[in-house]
Amino acid sequence: MAERAEMSSSAFILGILSIVFAFFQPFAALVLGIIGLMQSKKSGSQKARKFNIIGIVLSIIFIIISAVIFATSLAGNFGGLFPSF
């Protein structure tokens, strides 16, 4: 019984960390969210599961935003090398 409560609290903490890290380190947040989601499924904690899903979704959104910003910055830098006709 103590192991289940301990796993539930660690899944909850991982969910909160994945939400916080999503804004600064989205790849780390994705990993933390996935690990927390697996632990929340084992412990049966619905609240921790919600936090982990929110963290995973936020990290995926910020990864996509970062990729778009990176791609547009590359396109802007290569604009001088390849002028349009």
N, CA, C and O atoms as a DFTB+ gen file, in Angstrom:
340 C
 N C O
     1  1       0.815      -1.195       0.000
     2  2       0.000       0.000       0.000
     3  2       0.858       1.257       0.000
     4  3       0.537       2.234      -0.677
     5  1       1.948       1.231       0.761
     6  2       2.827       2.397       0.830
     7  2       3.521       2.629      -0.504
     8  3       3.766       3.774      -0.886
     9  1       3.839       1.556      -1.214
    10  2       4.489       1.712      -2.514
    11  2       3.562       2.396      -3.513
    12  3       4.012       3.214      -4.316
    13  1       2.278       2.070      -3.471
    14  2       1.319       2.667      -4.395
    15  2       1.164       4.165      -4.112
    16  3       1.098       4.965      -5.046
    17  1       1.107       4.547      -2.842
    18  2       1.001       5.960      -2.481
    19  2       2.274       6.711      -2.845
    20  3       2.230       7.859      -3.287
    21  1       3.406       6.047      -2.651
    22  2       4.688       6.664      -2.998
    23  2       4.795       6.857      -4.511
    24  3       5.277       7.890      -4.975
    25  1       4.345       5.862      -5.277
    26  2       4.380       5.960      -6.732
    27  2       3.410       7.026      -7.214
    28  3       3.680       7.722      -8.193
    29  1       2.279       7.155      -6.525
    30  2       1.300       8.177      -6.893
    31  2       1.863       9.573      -6.687
    32  3       1.671      10.455      -7.524
    33  1       2.559       9.777      -5.570
    34  2       3.127      11.103      -5.318
    35  2       4.276      11.408      -6.264
    36  3       4.440      12.555      -6.679
    37  1       5.068      10.417      -6.610
    38  2       6.160      10.669      -7.557
    39  2       5.607      10.944      -8.951
    40  3       6.173      11.758      -9.683
    41  1       4.520      10.288      -9.334
    42  2       3.888      10.565     -10.627
    43  2       3.317      11.974     -10.643
    44  3       3.393      12.662     -11.661
    45  1       2.746      12.414      -9.521
    46  2       2.204      13.767      -9.403
    47  2       3.315      14.806      -9.529
    48  3       3.153      15.812     -10.219
    49  1       4.437      14.563      -8.865
    50  2       5.576      15.490      -8.930
    51  2       6.144      15.535     -10.341
    52  3       6.490      16.609     -10.834
    53  1       6.243      14.385     -10.995
    54  2       6.733      14.362     -12.375
    55  2       5.786      15.111     -13.309
    56  3       6.233      15.749     -14.262
    57  1       4.489      15.039     -13.044
    58  2       3.528      15.776     -13.849
    59  2       3.698      17.275     -13.715
    60  3       3.662      18.002     -14.708
    61  1       3.887      17.743     -12.479
    62  2       4.110      19.171     -12.257
    63  2       5.417      19.609     -12.906
    64  3       5.474      20.662     -13.541
    65  1       6.461      18.813     -12.750
    66  2       7.750      19.160     -13.364
    67  2       7.661      19.183     -14.886
    68  3       8.288      20.022     -15.532
    69  1       6.888      18.271     -15.458
    70  2       6.776      18.260     -16.917
    71  2       6.059      19.510     -17.425
    72  3       6.372      20.007     -18.506
    73  1       5.096      20.021     -16.649
    74  2       4.429      21.262     -17.047
    75  2       5.399      22.437     -16.955
    76  3       5.439      23.279     -17.853
    77  1       6.174      22.498     -15.882
    78  2       7.110      23.613     -15.700
    79  2       8.220      23.564     -16.749
    80  3       8.560      24.584     -17.348
    81  1       8.784      22.373     -16.970
    82  2       9.878      22.235     -17.923
    83  2       9.425      22.413     -19.363
    84  3      10.255      22.674     -20.234
    85  1       8.134      22.280     -19.638
    86  2       7.642      22.421     -21.015
    87  2       7.950      23.804     -21.576
    88  3       8.139      23.954     -22.783
    89  1       8.002      24.818     -20.710
    90  2       8.256      26.173     -21.170
    91  2       9.738      26.444     -21.419
    92  3      10.071      27.351     -22.182
    93  1      10.629      25.684     -20.797
    94  2      12.066      25.951     -20.906
    95  2      12.821      24.839     -21.630
    96  3      13.684      25.115     -22.463
    97  1      12.504      23.600     -21.317
    98  2      13.160      22.437     -21.916
    99  2      12.091      21.439     -22.351
   100  3      11.807      20.491     -21.618
   101  1      11.493      21.631     -23.524
   102  2      10.369      20.769     -23.893
   103  2      10.737      19.295     -24.078
   104  3       9.895      18.425     -23.857
   105  1      11.974      18.998     -24.477
   106  2      12.349      17.591     -24.633
   107  2      12.441      16.895     -23.281
   108  3      12.014      15.749     -23.138
   109  1      12.996      17.584     -22.294
   110  2      13.054      17.021     -20.950
   111  2      11.653      16.876     -20.379
   112  3      11.366      15.901     -19.684
   113  1      10.782      17.829     -20.663
   114  2       9.401      17.764     -20.185
   115  2       8.666      16.582     -20.794
   116  3       7.858      15.935     -20.128
   117  1       8.947      16.304     -22.054
   118  2       8.315      15.167     -22.715
   119  2       8.721      13.861     -22.035
   120  3       7.881      12.996     -21.789
   121  1      10.000      13.726     -21.738
   122  2      10.487      12.515     -21.064
   123  2       9.877      12.394     -19.672
   124  3       9.416      11.320     -19.286
   125  1       9.873      13.502     -18.910
   126  2       9.300      13.471     -17.571
   127  2       7.808      13.148     -17.611
   128  3       7.305      12.405     -16.768
   129  1       7.108      13.705     -18.587
   130  2       5.681      13.440     -18.711
   131  2       5.377      11.994     -19.043
   132  3       4.422      11.421     -18.518
   133  1       6.177      11.403     -19.906
   134  2       5.958       9.996     -20.281
   135  2       6.248       9.081     -19.094
   136  3       5.488       8.149     -18.827
   137  1       7.339       9.342     -18.385
   138  2       7.668       8.530     -17.211
   139  2       6.575       8.679     -16.150
   140  3       6.135       7.691     -15.562
   141  1       6.142       9.916     -15.910
   142  2       5.084      10.139     -14.936
   143  2       3.771       9.499     -15.339
   144  3       3.035       9.008     -14.483
   145  1       3.462       9.495     -16.647
   146  2       2.236       8.871     -17.125
   147  2       2.260       7.362     -16.881
   148  3       1.252       6.777     -16.487
   149  1       3.406       6.740     -17.115
   150  2       3.519       5.304     -16.849
   151  2       3.359       5.008     -15.357
   152  3       2.714       4.029     -14.982
   153  1       3.943       5.848     -14.513
   154  2       3.809       5.641     -13.071
   155  2       2.388       5.900     -12.593
   156  3       1.901       5.216     -11.692
   157  1       1.724       6.877     -13.185
   158  2       0.354       7.159     -12.764
   159  2      -0.601       6.046     -13.191
   160  3      -1.592       5.784     -12.510
   161  1      -0.309       5.396     -14.304
   162  2      -1.135       4.252     -14.710
   163  2      -0.960       3.093     -13.735
   164  3      -1.921       2.393     -13.418
   165  1       0.280       2.891     -13.257
   166  2       0.524       1.814     -12.296
   167  2      -0.127       2.100     -10.949
   168  3      -0.636       1.189     -10.297
   169  1      -0.111       3.356     -10.534
   170  2      -0.650       3.696      -9.220
   171  2      -2.155       3.971      -9.270
   172  3      -2.827       3.903      -8.241
   173  1      -2.685       4.278     -10.443
   174  2      -4.110       4.535     -10.584
   175  2      -4.515       5.945     -10.201
   176  3      -5.698       6.199      -9.977
   177  1      -3.580       6.859     -10.121
   178  2      -3.872       8.232      -9.738
   179  2      -4.351       9.024     -10.952
   180  3      -3.593       9.242     -11.897
   181  1      -5.599       9.447     -10.921
   182  2      -6.164      10.201     -12.040
   183  2      -5.651      11.634     -12.082
   184  3      -5.462      12.196     -13.161
   185  1      -5.427      12.226     -10.916
   186  2      -4.948      13.606     -10.867
   187  2      -3.532      13.699     -11.450
   188  3      -3.233      14.617     -12.213
   189  1      -2.672      12.757     -11.092
   190  2      -1.316      12.741     -11.628
   191  2      -1.339      12.474     -13.132
   192  3      -0.532      13.023     -13.882
   193  1      -2.275      11.624     -13.563
   194  2      -2.392      11.315     -14.992
   195  2      -2.741      12.580     -15.778
   196  3      -2.183      12.815     -16.850
   197  1      -3.654      13.390     -15.257
   198  2      -4.042      14.630     -15.935
   199  2      -2.862      15.595     -16.049
   200  3      -2.642      16.190     -17.104
   201  1      -2.105      15.747     -14.961
   202  2      -0.949      16.637     -15.001
   203  2       0.087      16.157     -16.013
   204  3       0.674      16.967     -16.730
   205  1       0.312      14.863     -16.075
   206  2       1.296      14.328     -17.018
   207  2       0.841      14.492     -18.457
   208  3       1.656      14.791     -19.330
   209  1      -0.443      14.302     -18.721
   210  2      -0.947      14.496     -20.080
   211  2      -0.834      15.965     -20.485
   212  3      -0.466      16.269     -21.620
   213  1      -1.150      16.876     -19.561
   214  2      -1.000      18.302     -19.844
   215  2       0.460      18.629     -20.151
   216  3       0.744      19.375     -21.088
   217  1       1.389      18.073     -19.366
   218  2       2.817      18.304     -19.594
   219  2       3.280      17.774     -20.938
   220  3       4.075      18.420     -21.621
   221  1       2.790      16.601     -21.324
   222  2       3.161      16.015     -22.613
   223  2       2.634      16.875     -23.762
   224  3       3.361      17.150     -24.717
   225  1       1.380      17.296     -23.670
   226  2       0.787      18.111     -24.730
   227  2       1.509      19.450     -24.855
   228  3       1.819      19.890     -25.962
   229  1       1.778      20.099     -23.715
   230  2       2.499      21.381     -23.754
   231  2       3.889      21.221     -24.354
   232  3       4.325      22.057     -25.146
   233  1       4.584      20.156     -23.981
   234  2       5.940      19.966     -24.505
   235  2       5.912      19.712     -26.007
   236  3       6.786      20.191     -26.728
   237  1       4.921      18.966     -26.488
   238  2       4.817      18.738     -27.933
   239  2       4.518      20.048     -28.653
   240  3       5.081      20.313     -29.716
   241  1       3.635      20.870     -28.080
   242  2       3.327      22.170     -28.688
   243  2       4.576      23.047     -28.758
   244  3       4.840      23.674     -29.784
   245  1       5.341      23.092     -27.671
   246  2       6.534      23.939     -27.667
   247  2       7.649      23.369     -28.541
   248  3       8.455      24.132     -29.072
   249  1       7.714      22.066     -28.700
   250  2       8.682      21.479     -29.640
   251  2       8.327      21.897     -31.070
   252  3       9.211      22.248     -31.850
   253  1       7.045      21.860     -31.413
   254  2       6.610      22.270     -32.752
   255  2       6.886      23.754     -32.974
   256  3       7.370      24.144     -34.037
   257  1       6.580      24.582     -31.976
   258  2       6.843      26.022     -32.090
   259  2       8.335      26.281     -32.273
   260  3       8.723      27.111     -33.095
   261  1       9.175      25.576     -31.511
   262  2      10.628      25.753     -31.640
   263  2      11.115      25.337     -33.018
   264  3      11.980      25.993     -33.597
   265  1      10.560      24.242     -33.550
   266  2      10.974      23.784     -34.873
   267  2      10.579      24.795     -35.948
   268  3      11.342      25.043     -36.882
   269  1       9.391      25.375     -35.816
   270  2       8.945      26.377     -36.796
   271  2       9.820      27.622     -36.720
   272  3      10.218      28.166     -37.750
   273  1      10.119      28.073     -35.516
   274  2      10.985      29.250     -35.361
   275  2      12.374      28.966     -35.919
   276  3      12.961      29.818     -36.586
   277  1      12.899      27.778     -35.651
   278  2      14.214      27.404     -36.170
   279  2      14.208      27.356     -37.691
   280  3      15.143      27.837     -38.331
   281  1      13.164      26.778     -38.273
   282  2      13.085      26.670     -39.736
   283  2      12.949      28.044     -40.388
   284  3      13.559      28.303     -41.426
   285  1      12.161      28.916     -39.789
   286  2      12.014      30.246     -40.380
   287  2      13.280      31.072     -40.218
   288  3      13.588      31.903     -41.073
   289  1      14.013      30.860     -39.144
   290  2      15.276      31.588     -38.996
   291  2      16.305      31.088     -40.001
   292  3      17.104      31.872     -40.515
   293  1      16.290      29.787     -40.283
   294  2      17.180      29.269     -41.315
   295  2      16.803      29.811     -42.688
   296  3      17.674      30.155     -43.486
   297  1      15.525      29.884     -42.954
   298  2      15.074      30.402     -44.247
   299  2      15.437      31.875     -44.393
   300  3      15.772      32.328     -45.487
   301  1      15.373      32.607     -43.313
   302  2      15.745      34.017     -43.371
   303  2      17.229      34.197     -43.594
   304  3      17.631      35.123     -44.299
   305  1      18.054      33.346     -43.020
   306  2      19.503      33.446     -43.188
   307  2      19.950      33.010     -44.570
   308  3      20.928      33.543     -45.095
   309  1      19.257      32.053     -45.171
   310  2      19.639      31.590     -46.481
   311  2      19.034      32.442     -47.595
   312  3      19.320      32.214     -48.770
   313  1      18.212      33.409     -47.241
   314  2      17.596      34.270     -48.250
   315  2      18.614      35.052     -49.032
   316  3      18.418      35.294     -50.223
   317  1      19.714      35.461     -48.392
   318  2      20.743      36.198     -49.082
   319  2      21.600      35.314     -49.985
   320  3      22.157      35.790     -50.975
   321  1      21.702      34.043     -49.650
   322  2      22.502      33.123     -50.457
   323  2      21.773      32.667     -51.704
   324  3      22.393      32.434     -52.742
   325  1      20.464      32.540     -51.606
   326  2      19.677      32.056     -52.732
   327  2      18.601      33.108     -53.056
   328  3      17.464      32.983     -52.601
   329  1      18.946      34.121     -53.825
   330  2      17.944      35.144     -54.141
   331  2      16.861      34.578     -55.053
   332  3      17.122      33.720     -55.897
   333  1      15.649      35.072     -54.866
   334  2      14.548      34.612     -55.707
   335  2      14.585      35.362     -57.037
   336  3      14.984      36.525     -57.096
   337  1      14.171      34.690     -58.085
   338  2      14.193      35.276     -59.423
   339  2      12.850      35.784     -59.800
   340  3      12.676      36.313     -60.898
